């Protein structure tokens, strides 16, 4: 690896990056970095920088200008960036109003289990949703009904 500035992250940059990717506080980010460095999952190095004064309690100490850096490649590999647009499954209680309406309609219309064919089932659920003003006349919820039923089957397994 080329010994280039872009190959290494300063301590503060690494902490900020871990905070952002793991959505945690600074103390936890520092602890995660410490554990990874101690477990040799991340390469580290010390570099000479300009001396600073460090506060510990009510005392001040010079740090002799020694700073800790982390290998950028290791940090990025250990804590990859999260994609904001990545699809995530939602728990049933946070689903849409239509999803929850379909579940409620199924429970109200068939408390002991669905006893009609799929086409009749979909028509009755559609009418129930319209009568409760959850959907408009032209909304097609057939695929959503199928998804709700599939999720219910998977939850029972």
N, C-alpha and C positions, 0 to 999 in steps of 0.2 A: 504494500500500500504506500502511496506517495505520502511523505510527511508534510502535508499541506494543511493550512488552517481549516479548510472545509471538511477535512476528515475527522476533526475533533470538535466536540461541543464543550463550551464552558460549563462549569457547575451550575450556574444560574440558568443558562439556556436549557440544560438537560432537565433541571427541576421544573421549569416552566412547560417544557414539552410533555413530560410525564403527567403533570397536573392536567394539561389540556386533553391528552388522549385517554387518561384513566378517570377523568372527571373527579378528581380528589383534591384534598387540601395539600398545602406545601409540606407539612410534616410527614404525611403519608408518602408523598412523592420522594422526599429525601430518604425515607426508610426503604422504599422500593429500590431506589438506586443503590443504597448501601448494601442491601441484601444481594442484589445482582452482582455488585462488584466483589463482595466477600465470597460469593459462590462462583466467581470467575466466569460469569455469564457475559460480563461487559469488561472490555479492556479499558484501563484508566492510565493516566500519566500525570505527573506533577510538572508544572511549568513555572518559570520565574516571571513574576509580574511586579508591578510597583508595590512597595510595602503599604499596608493599610493597618488601621487600628481596629481590633476586634473587641467588642464589648461582651463581657461575661459577668452577669450580675451587676455589681457596682464597680468592677475593675476593668481597665483597658489593657490590652496586650497587643504588641506588634505581631503581625503574621509573617514577617520576614519576606513578604512578596511571593509566597508559594501558593499556587492555585491548582486546583484539581480539574482535569478535563476528562471527558468520556468519549470513547470511540463512537462517532456518529452512526456508522453502519450497525454496530451492536445495539445501540439505543433504538434505532428505527426498526430493527428486526425483532427486538424483544417487546416493544410497544408500538405496533403498527398504527397508522392513523386510521380512525374510524371514518367510514363513508357516511356522509349525512343522508344520502338518498338510498342507502341500502334497505331493502325490504325487511321488516321485522314483523313477526306475528304478534298480534295483540291478544291480551287475555280477554275472554268473553265478556267480562263486565265493562270493558272499555270500547266495545264494538260500536258500530253506528246505530242510529235510531232504527233504521230498517232492519238490521240484524237482530236487535233486541225485540223489535216488533214481530218479526217472524217467529222467534222463539216463544214469545207470549201467545201469539195466535195458535201455534201448534199445541201448546199446553191447554189453551182454552177450548179449542175445537176438538181435540182428541186427547183427553186427559189419560186415557188408558192405552195410548198408542195409535198411530195412524192406521185407519182401516179402509181407506179408499185408494183408488189408482192415482198415479202421479199427476195426470192431467187434471183430475177433479180436485186433488189436494192443492195444486198450484192455483186453480181458479178460486177456491174457497179462501186460501190464505191471501190472495190478491184482493178479494172483496173485503176481507176483514181489515186489511191494512188501509184500504180506501175509506172504509166506514169510520175508522179511528184517525183519519187525516194524517197518516204517516207517509203515504205516497199519493201522487196524483193519478189521474185516470190512465195516462199513457205510460206510466213506469212499468218496465218489465223486470220482475224480480225472480224469475225462474232460476237463474244461475245462483243467486244469493240463497234461495231456498235450498238448493242442492248443497251449497257450501255449509249452511247451518246444519243440515241433516248429517253431512259427513263429519263435521266437527263434533256433533253429539255422539255419533257412533265411535269416533276415536277416543272421546272422553270416557266412554263406558269400558274401553278395553283395559 
